[in-house]
Amino acid sequence: DRPLRRDHTLRSLIKAAFLSALFSAVAVLLHSWASPYGLFLALAVIFGLMRYLAFNAKNRAPLLLAAAIWFLIAWIATTERNGNEILVQGDSIGSAFIVGASALMALMVLTAKRS
């Protein structure tokens, strides 16, 4: 029973990591598209990801991993890289996206069921 539970937990963590990286990257790219609708769509993507992970998780570990990956991708997207490109600008749309998505992440982690 223990190896089966550990295997399920490992699979849920891998799934959470993959989905979080994918959906966070999509949200970063969508947030500035067709302003302001892209912002709402990007926040809906983040909310949908966290709802899905919370619904299918046995504990908070997948949500914490997804939030950590989100913050890593957000940090990378807001940092100037080679060629002076920044994916999330410091304007009102970019700031609203970072604050809104981060608040959604924190809220979903804090309100998730405990094991």
C-alpha positions as CSV (number, residue, x, y, z in Angstrom):
1,D,0.0,0.0,0.0
2,R,2.9,2.4,0.8
3,P,4.7,2.1,-2.5
4,L,1.4,2.5,-4.4
5,R,0.7,5.7,-2.5
6,R,4.2,7.0,-3.1
7,D,3.9,6.3,-6.8
8,H,0.6,8.2,-6.9
9,T,2.1,11.1,-5.1
10,L,5.1,11.2,-7.4
11,R,2.9,11.1,-10.5
12,S,0.7,13.9,-9.2
13,L,3.8,16.0,-8.5
14,I,5.1,15.4,-12.0
15,K,1.7,16.2,-13.5
16,A,1.5,19.4,-11.4
17,A,5.0,20.5,-12.5
18,F,4.3,19.9,-16.2
19,L,0.8,21.5,-16.2
20,S,2.0,24.5,-14.2
21,A,5.0,25.1,-16.5
22,L,2.8,24.8,-19.6
23,F,-0.2,26.8,-18.3
24,S,2.0,29.5,-16.7
25,A,3.9,30.0,-20.0
26,V,0.6,30.2,-21.9
27,A,-0.8,32.7,-19.4
28,V,2.4,34.9,-19.7
29,L,2.0,34.9,-23.5
30,L,-1.8,35.6,-23.3
31,H,-1.8,38.4,-20.8
32,S,-0.8,41.2,-23.2
33,W,-2.8,39.8,-26.2
34,A,-6.0,41.7,-27.1
35,S,-5.8,44.0,-24.1
36,P,-7.7,43.8,-21.6
37,Y,-9.3,40.5,-22.7
38,G,-6.0,38.7,-22.8
39,L,-5.4,39.6,-19.2
40,F,-8.8,38.1,-18.1
41,L,-8.1,35.0,-20.2
42,A,-4.6,34.6,-18.7
43,L,-6.1,34.9,-15.1
44,A,-8.7,32.4,-16.1
45,V,-6.0,30.0,-17.3
46,I,-4.2,30.3,-13.9
47,F,-7.4,29.9,-12.0
48,G,-8.5,26.8,-14.1
49,L,-5.1,25.2,-13.6
50,M,-5.1,25.6,-9.8
51,R,-8.8,24.5,-9.6
52,Y,-7.9,21.4,-11.5
53,L,-4.9,20.6,-9.4
54,A,-6.8,21.3,-6.2
55,F,-9.7,19.1,-7.2
56,N,-7.4,16.1,-8.1
57,A,-4.8,16.5,-5.3
58,K,-4.8,14.4,-2.1
59,N,-2.7,17.1,-0.3
60,R,-1.2,20.5,-0.9
61,A,2.1,19.3,-2.3
62,P,1.1,19.6,-6.0
63,L,-0.4,23.0,-5.4
64,L,2.8,24.2,-3.6
65,L,4.9,22.9,-6.5
66,A,2.6,24.5,-9.1
67,A,2.8,27.8,-7.2
68,A,6.6,27.6,-7.0
69,I,6.9,27.0,-10.7
70,W,4.5,29.8,-11.4
71,F,6.7,32.2,-9.4
72,L,9.8,31.0,-11.2
73,I,8.2,31.5,-14.6
74,A,6.8,34.9,-13.5
75,W,10.3,36.0,-12.3
76,I,11.9,34.9,-15.6
77,A,9.2,36.7,-17.6
78,T,9.6,39.9,-15.7
79,T,13.4,39.9,-15.9
80,E,15.3,41.5,-18.8
81,R,17.0,38.9,-20.9
82,N,19.4,38.9,-23.8
83,G,18.2,41.4,-26.5
84,N,16.5,43.5,-23.8
85,E,13.2,41.6,-24.1
86,I,10.8,41.4,-21.2
87,L,7.7,39.3,-21.6
88,V,5.7,40.9,-18.8
89,Q,6.2,44.7,-18.9
90,G,5.9,46.9,-15.9
91,D,2.8,48.7,-17.2
92,S,-0.7,48.4,-15.7
93,I,-1.6,45.2,-17.6
94,G,1.6,43.5,-16.6
95,S,1.4,44.5,-13.0
96,A,-2.3,43.5,-12.8
97,F,-1.4,40.1,-14.3
98,I,1.5,39.4,-11.9
99,V,-0.5,40.6,-8.8
100,G,-3.7,38.9,-9.9
101,A,-2.1,35.6,-10.8
102,S,0.0,35.6,-7.7
103,A,-3.0,36.3,-5.5
104,L,-4.9,33.5,-7.2
105,M,-2.0,31.1,-6.6
106,A,-1.8,32.0,-2.9
107,L,-5.5,31.9,-2.4
108,M,-5.8,28.5,-4.0
109,V,-2.9,27.0,-2.0
110,L,-4.2,28.5,1.3
111,T,-7.8,27.3,0.8
112,A,-6.9,23.8,-0.5
113,K,-7.9,20.7,1.5
114,R,-5.4,19.4,3.9
115,S,-4.2,15.8,4.3
